[in-house]
Amino acid sequence: MPTTLSEAADAFYAAGNQMLAGDCAPYATIWSEGDDISHLGPTGALCMGRTAVFEQFARESGMGFEGTLVADDRRFVESAEMGYMVCMERTSGMTKAGEAIQIDIRATTIFRKEDGRWRVVHHHTDRF
């Protein structure tokens, strides 16, 4: 379990790659179990609360993407209980329909320390 912010970010992107490959279950251990979580992802849908966030992840994992998601230029800021990371998300691969994709996205991920572990409470992405 991630105990440093950098480890939590690594786990977040490992789970994100699994989600893009069709399995969003690993996100359950990375995201906070609180109902105050939110996600504003590349589809533009703002999801508030654990149920809405995970419903969106289920939709995204069903998109049939084959490829990779990498976080470059990661920058961290943290206090004892909260932290965030800003980075560039670089996605490349192929859609289920065979369309090649290469997308660079700005991203911010907010973490909260819960029981000694960093857990995600918000993720925001946007194209530039």
Summary of the structure (lengths in Angstrom):
residues: 128
radius of gyration: 13.9
end to end distance: 32.9
largest distance: 45.3
contacts: 381
relative contact order: 0.22
helix: 25%
strand: 46%
